[in-house]
Amino acid sequence: MRKTTTRVARTALIAGLVSSAVFVPSGVQAATERAPQALVQVVPAPPSVPRIPKPAPVSRGQQVASIALTRLGLPYVWGATGPDAFDCSGLVQWSFAQIGVAIPRTSEAQATGGVPVPLDALQPGDVIVYYSDAHHVGLYIGNGQIIHASMEGVPILLADVNSWPIYGAYRYV
């Protein structure tokens, strides 16, 4: 017991010189009672770390939207399907393919698949088709925004969902 008391007192002395407080586990507290009180300060153990709740599961549509956002700023190239350049429907098709979902290649074909969705019920991952001839698509990412590839010289970017006349919205996942 004497060696333990001496070791604890020596440790307390060194730690006391480095900082003004020493953490002493409660089981060792009795051994430190003989140490000079000016050198040892018993500090209670920190409270246990609170349990952090698991994040809510991410929907497949949110996964698709997040994947598409990784392409933000890449170039538009007509007919391109990624991964380093895209046209509008190529970006949408590639984003779904990353989670294992096959959808049609062209914007016109994308307008005939999926489940039609009312505009007041849009969710991330919904495909927004524009113009009466369905020649442009974007991917809804939430908060009234889409990600899309628009034309040569303009990189993939975000836009307001109502930037062009909407033909329809379709959900594939």
C-alpha positions as CSV (number, residue, x, y, z in Angstrom):
1,M,0.0,0.0,0.0
2,R,2.9,2.3,0.7
3,K,4.2,2.0,-2.9
4,T,0.8,2.8,-4.2
5,T,0.5,5.8,-1.9
6,T,3.9,7.1,-2.9
7,R,3.2,6.6,-6.6
8,V,-0.1,8.3,-6.4
9,A,1.4,11.2,-4.4
10,R,4.3,11.6,-6.9
11,T,1.8,11.4,-9.9
12,A,-0.4,14.0,-8.1
13,L,2.6,16.3,-7.5
14,I,3.7,16.1,-11.2
15,A,0.2,16.6,-12.5
16,G,-0.4,19.4,-10.0
17,L,2.6,21.2,-11.4
18,V,1.4,20.8,-15.0
19,S,-2.2,21.8,-14.2
20,S,-4.2,22.9,-11.3
21,A,-6.3,19.8,-11.1
22,V,-5.7,16.1,-11.2
23,F,-8.3,13.5,-12.0
24,V,-8.1,10.8,-9.4
25,P,-10.4,7.8,-9.8
26,S,-12.6,7.3,-6.8
27,G,-11.0,3.9,-5.9
28,V,-7.6,5.7,-5.5
29,Q,-9.1,8.6,-3.5
30,A,-8.4,7.0,-0.1
31,A,-4.7,6.6,-1.0
32,T,-4.4,10.2,-1.8
33,E,-5.8,11.4,1.5
34,R,-2.3,11.2,3.0
35,A,-0.9,13.4,0.2
36,P,-0.6,17.1,0.8
37,Q,-3.9,18.7,0.1
38,A,-2.4,21.7,-1.6
39,L,-1.1,19.4,-4.4
40,V,-4.1,17.1,-5.0
41,Q,-7.6,18.1,-6.1
42,V,-10.1,15.3,-6.5
43,V,-12.1,15.9,-9.7
44,P,-15.3,14.0,-10.3
45,A,-15.3,11.7,-13.3
46,P,-16.9,13.4,-16.4
47,P,-20.6,12.6,-16.9
48,S,-21.3,9.8,-19.3
49,V,-21.6,10.8,-23.0
50,P,-25.2,11.1,-23.9
51,R,-26.5,8.7,-26.5
52,I,-26.8,10.3,-29.8
53,P,-29.9,9.1,-31.7
54,K,-29.4,7.4,-35.0
55,P,-30.1,9.7,-38.0
56,A,-33.4,9.1,-39.7
57,P,-33.1,6.7,-42.6
58,V,-32.4,8.4,-45.9
59,S,-35.0,7.6,-48.6
60,R,-33.9,6.3,-52.0
61,G,-35.0,9.5,-53.6
62,Q,-32.8,11.5,-51.2
63,Q,-29.9,9.1,-52.1
64,V,-30.5,9.8,-55.8
65,A,-30.6,13.6,-55.2
66,S,-27.4,13.5,-53.1
67,I,-25.6,11.5,-55.8
68,A,-26.7,14.0,-58.5
69,L,-25.4,16.8,-56.3
70,T,-21.9,15.3,-56.5
71,R,-21.9,16.2,-60.2
72,L,-22.6,19.9,-59.6
73,G,-20.4,22.0,-61.8
74,L,-19.5,19.3,-64.3
75,P,-19.9,20.2,-68.0
76,Y,-23.0,19.7,-70.1
77,V,-22.3,17.6,-73.2
78,W,-25.2,16.6,-75.5
79,G,-25.7,12.9,-75.3
80,A,-23.3,12.3,-72.4
81,T,-24.2,9.9,-69.7
82,G,-21.4,10.5,-67.2
83,P,-19.6,10.2,-65.0
84,D,-17.6,13.4,-66.0
85,A,-20.1,15.1,-68.4
86,F,-23.8,14.8,-68.9
87,D,-26.8,16.0,-70.8
88,C,-30.0,16.5,-68.8
89,S,-31.5,13.0,-69.1
90,G,-28.1,11.4,-68.8
91,L,-27.6,13.1,-65.4
92,V,-30.9,11.8,-64.2
93,Q,-30.4,8.3,-65.6
94,W,-26.8,8.1,-64.2
95,S,-28.0,9.2,-60.7
96,F,-30.6,6.5,-60.5
97,A,-28.1,3.9,-61.8
98,Q,-25.8,4.6,-58.9
99,I,-28.4,3.1,-56.5
100,G,-29.2,0.2,-58.9
101,V,-32.4,1.6,-60.5
102,A,-32.6,1.5,-64.3
103,I,-34.7,4.3,-65.9
104,P,-35.1,5.3,-69.5
105,R,-32.3,7.2,-71.3
106,T,-34.1,10.2,-72.9
107,S,-36.2,12.9,-71.4
108,E,-39.1,12.0,-73.5
109,A,-38.9,8.3,-72.3
110,Q,-38.4,9.5,-68.7
111,A,-41.7,11.3,-69.0
112,T,-43.5,8.1,-69.8
113,G,-42.1,6.0,-66.9
114,G,-42.4,6.2,-63.1
115,V,-45.5,7.2,-61.2
116,P,-46.9,10.7,-61.9
117,V,-46.6,13.0,-58.9
118,P,-48.6,16.1,-58.1
119,L,-46.4,19.2,-57.9
120,D,-47.5,19.9,-54.3
121,A,-46.2,16.4,-53.3
122,L,-42.7,16.6,-54.7
123,Q,-40.0,14.7,-52.9
124,P,-36.2,14.6,-53.5
125,G,-35.4,12.2,-56.3
126,D,-38.5,13.0,-58.4
127,V,-37.9,13.6,-62.1
128,I,-39.3,16.9,-63.3
129,V,-40.0,17.0,-67.0
130,Y,-40.2,20.4,-68.8
131,Y,-42.0,21.7,-71.9
132,S,-44.9,20.1,-73.8
133,D,-42.5,18.0,-75.9
134,A,-40.6,16.8,-72.8
135,H,-37.2,18.0,-74.1
136,H,-35.7,18.8,-70.7
137,V,-35.6,17.1,-67.3
138,G,-34.2,17.9,-63.9
139,L,-34.0,16.1,-60.6
140,Y,-35.9,17.5,-57.7
141,I,-33.5,17.9,-54.7
142,G,-36.0,19.6,-52.2
143,N,-36.8,23.1,-51.1
144,G,-38.2,24.1,-54.5
145,Q,-34.9,23.3,-56.4
146,I,-33.7,20.9,-59.1
147,I,-30.3,20.0,-60.3
148,H,-30.0,19.8,-64.1
149,A,-27.7,19.9,-67.1
150,S,-29.0,22.6,-69.4
151,M,-26.9,23.4,-72.5
152,E,-23.4,23.5,-74.0
153,G,-21.2,26.0,-72.1
154,V,-23.3,25.9,-68.9
155,P,-22.2,23.4,-66.2
156,I,-24.6,21.3,-64.1
157,L,-26.3,23.6,-61.7
158,L,-29.2,24.2,-59.4
159,A,-32.4,26.0,-60.5
160,D,-35.8,26.8,-59.2
161,V,-38.2,24.0,-60.0
162,N,-40.5,26.5,-61.7
163,S,-37.9,28.0,-64.0
164,W,-39.5,26.5,-67.1
165,P,-43.0,25.2,-68.0
166,I,-43.5,21.9,-66.2
167,Y,-44.9,19.0,-68.3
168,G,-45.0,16.6,-65.3
169,A,-43.3,15.1,-62.4
170,Y,-42.5,11.4,-62.0
171,R,-41.3,9.2,-59.1
172,Y,-39.1,6.2,-59.9
173,V,-38.2,5.2,-56.3
